[in-house]
């Protein structure tokens, strides 16, 4: 699963700190750090919140190596409605 790598990549791409993202999602920074380092996995509720925050589908967040995508493709994924 690519979740941890994608979370770190997306956060850095937006030039956010772990504190920024954790605050926005109302979670502890240490929890987010665990997700980004593959130590922990979010429950469905938090996974949905992360996907919403980054404007991506859960499937893309978990199964697609986002750092390998061209920026144009990544932007296109972000523009898709989350419920599709």
Short mmCIF file of the C-alpha atoms (twelve columns), coordinates in Angstrom:
data_MODEL
# 
_entry.id   MODEL 
# 
loop_
_atom_site.group_PDB 
_atom_site.id 
_atom_site.type_symbol 
_atom_site.label_atom_id 
_atom_site.label_alt_id 
_atom_site.label_comp_id 
_atom_site.label_asym_id 
_atom_site.label_seq_id 
_atom_site.Cartn_x 
_atom_site.Cartn_y 
_atom_site.Cartn_z 
_atom_site.pdbx_PDB_model_num 
ATOM 1  C CA . UNK A 1  0.000   0.000  0.000   1 
ATOM 2  C CA . UNK A 2  1.318   3.411  -0.970  1 
ATOM 3  C CA . UNK A 3  -0.610  5.426  1.587   1 
ATOM 4  C CA . UNK A 4  2.312   6.472  3.761   1 
ATOM 5  C CA . UNK A 5  4.448   7.611  0.835   1 
ATOM 6  C CA . UNK A 6  1.527   9.453  -0.750  1 
ATOM 7  C CA . UNK A 7  0.603   11.271 2.447   1 
ATOM 8  C CA . UNK A 8  4.132   12.555 2.896   1 
ATOM 9  C CA . UNK A 9  4.425   13.484 -0.798  1 
ATOM 10 C CA . UNK A 10 1.116   15.369 -0.855  1 
ATOM 11 C CA . UNK A 11 1.866   17.261 2.335   1 
ATOM 12 C CA . UNK A 12 5.260   18.375 1.095   1 
ATOM 13 C CA . UNK A 13 3.827   19.226 -2.321  1 
ATOM 14 C CA . UNK A 14 1.455   21.656 -0.605  1 
ATOM 15 C CA . UNK A 15 4.311   22.983 1.541   1 
ATOM 16 C CA . UNK A 16 2.516   22.058 4.754   1 
ATOM 17 C CA . UNK A 17 3.988   20.812 7.991   1 
ATOM 18 C CA . UNK A 18 2.678   17.808 9.850   1 
ATOM 19 C CA . UNK A 19 1.353   20.250 12.436  1 
ATOM 20 C CA . UNK A 20 -0.610  22.105 9.719   1 
ATOM 21 C CA . UNK A 21 -2.271  18.972 8.369   1 
ATOM 22 C CA . UNK A 22 -2.885  17.433 11.777  1 
ATOM 23 C CA . UNK A 23 -4.523  20.641 12.999  1 
ATOM 24 C CA . UNK A 24 -6.737  20.858 9.900   1 
ATOM 25 C CA . UNK A 25 -7.841  17.251 10.390  1 
ATOM 26 C CA . UNK A 26 -8.153  17.506 14.162  1 
ATOM 27 C CA . UNK A 27 -5.666  14.763 14.931  1 
ATOM 28 C CA . UNK A 28 -2.401  14.576 16.804  1 
ATOM 29 C CA . UNK A 29 0.756   15.307 14.861  1 
ATOM 30 C CA . UNK A 30 2.212   12.047 16.150  1 
ATOM 31 C CA . UNK A 31 -0.735  10.157 14.646  1 
ATOM 32 C CA . UNK A 32 -0.176  11.738 11.245  1 
ATOM 33 C CA . UNK A 33 3.551   11.048 11.588  1 
ATOM 34 C CA . UNK A 34 2.734   7.390  12.176  1 
ATOM 35 C CA . UNK A 35 0.604   7.281  9.037   1 
ATOM 36 C CA . UNK A 36 3.341   8.936  6.978   1 
ATOM 37 C CA . UNK A 37 6.010   6.573  8.277   1 
ATOM 38 C CA . UNK A 38 3.925   3.434  7.853   1 
ATOM 39 C CA . UNK A 39 3.839   2.742  11.588  1 
ATOM 40 C CA . UNK A 40 0.067   3.083  11.811  1 
ATOM 41 C CA . UNK A 41 -2.865  2.903  9.435   1 
ATOM 42 C CA . UNK A 42 -5.877  5.193  9.651   1 
ATOM 43 C CA . UNK A 43 -9.314  3.827  10.293  1 
ATOM 44 C CA . UNK A 44 -11.855 4.433  7.547   1 
ATOM 45 C CA . UNK A 45 -13.116 7.710  9.051   1 
ATOM 46 C CA . UNK A 46 -9.612  9.241  9.104   1 
ATOM 47 C CA . UNK A 47 -8.805  7.817  5.670   1 
ATOM 48 C CA . UNK A 48 -11.890 9.559  4.288   1 
ATOM 49 C CA . UNK A 49 -10.846 12.820 5.985   1 
ATOM 50 C CA . UNK A 50 -7.347  12.560 4.497   1 
ATOM 51 C CA . UNK A 51 -8.760  11.893 1.025   1 
ATOM 52 C CA . UNK A 52 -11.120 14.862 1.364   1 
ATOM 53 C CA . UNK A 53 -8.307  17.111 2.590   1 
ATOM 54 C CA . UNK A 54 -6.157  16.271 -0.411  1 
ATOM 55 C CA . UNK A 55 -9.171  16.218 -2.759  1 
ATOM 56 C CA . UNK A 56 -8.477  12.695 -3.951  1 
ATOM 57 C CA . UNK A 57 -10.357 9.442  -4.065  1 
ATOM 58 C CA . UNK A 58 -9.381  6.951  -1.390  1 
ATOM 59 C CA . UNK A 59 -8.438  4.481  -4.114  1 
ATOM 60 C CA . UNK A 60 -5.959  6.948  -5.629  1 
ATOM 61 C CA . UNK A 61 -4.555  7.803  -2.225  1 
ATOM 62 C CA . UNK A 62 -3.977  4.159  -1.339  1 
ATOM 63 C CA . UNK A 63 -3.174  2.425  -4.642  1 
ATOM 64 C CA . UNK A 64 -1.546  4.986  -6.955  1 
ATOM 65 C CA . UNK A 65 2.088   6.030  -6.652  1 
ATOM 66 C CA . UNK A 66 1.284   9.736  -6.854  1 
ATOM 67 C CA . UNK A 67 4.886   10.925 -6.940  1 
ATOM 68 C CA . UNK A 68 5.362   9.111  -10.268 1 
ATOM 69 C CA . UNK A 69 2.507   10.992 -11.931 1 
ATOM 70 C CA . UNK A 70 3.112   14.105 -14.009 1 
ATOM 71 C CA . UNK A 71 1.852   17.246 -12.288 1 
ATOM 72 C CA . UNK A 72 -0.905  17.628 -14.906 1 
ATOM 73 C CA . UNK A 73 -2.283  14.147 -14.150 1 
ATOM 74 C CA . UNK A 74 -2.136  14.775 -10.408 1 
ATOM 75 C CA . UNK A 75 -4.032  18.046 -10.817 1 
ATOM 76 C CA . UNK A 76 -6.659  16.250 -12.905 1 
ATOM 77 C CA . UNK A 77 -7.133  13.671 -10.135 1 
ATOM 78 C CA . UNK A 78 -7.535  16.464 -7.585  1 
ATOM 79 C CA . UNK A 79 -10.218 18.128 -9.633  1 
ATOM 80 C CA . UNK A 80 -12.445 15.070 -9.777  1 
ATOM 81 C CA . UNK A 81 -15.373 15.113 -7.383  1 
ATOM 82 C CA . UNK A 82 -14.531 12.937 -4.384  1 
ATOM 83 C CA . UNK A 83 -17.717 10.849 -4.711  1 
ATOM 84 C CA . UNK A 84 -16.827 9.518  -8.190  1 
# 
